[in-house]
Amino acid sequence: MKLTSILAIMLLFWVMSAFLVMPFGIRSHDDDGAELVPGQVSSAPVNFDAKRIAQRATVLSVVLFGLYYANFVNGWITVDDINITNYL
């Protein structure tokens, strides 16, 4: 596998992981009892931390990419294994 392919797939895993971990640990103003700014939605996060999300997404994407790459090298799951037309 080329380095550019590895980087592109890793970026895809990172973006997917970022969206996956984003809602965990977030508290709203209602949960925290904080005051709302006029015009602010009550469900807006009060403790959003982009650095924490990036760190969690990086760890998760490295694990997922490691599994992907191990499967690519060892061929544990192939296209023939997930081809549902064989079972119809």
C-alpha positions, 0 to 999 in steps of 0.5 A, spaced: 500 500 500 502 506 498 504 512 503 498 516 499 493 511 500 495 510 507 494 517 509 488 518 505 484 512 508 487 514 515 484 521 514 477 518 512 478 514 519 480 520 523 474 524 520 469 518 521 472 518 528 471 525 530 464 525 528 463 518 532 466 521 539 464 528 538 457 527 543 461 524 548 462 528 555 458 534 552 454 537 557 448 542 555 447 549 559 441 545 562 445 540 565 450 545 567 445 550 570 449 555 566 446 562 564 444 562 556 446 568 552 440 571 548 439 568 542 442 561 544 439 555 544 438 551 551 441 545 548 448 548 546 454 545 549 457 549 555 464 545 555 466 544 548 473 542 547 476 541 540 483 539 543 479 533 547 475 531 541 481 531 536 485 527 541 480 521 542 479 521 535 486 520 533 486 514 538 480 511 535 482 512 528 489 509 529 486 503 532 481 502 527 486 503 521 490 498 525 485 493 524 483 495 517 491 495 515 492 488 519 486 485 515 489 488 508 495 484 509 492 478 512 486 478 508 481 476 514 475 478 511 475 479 503 469 481 498 467 474 497 466 474 505 461 480 504 458 478 498 450 477 499 449 475 492 452 468 494 446 467 499 440 469 495 
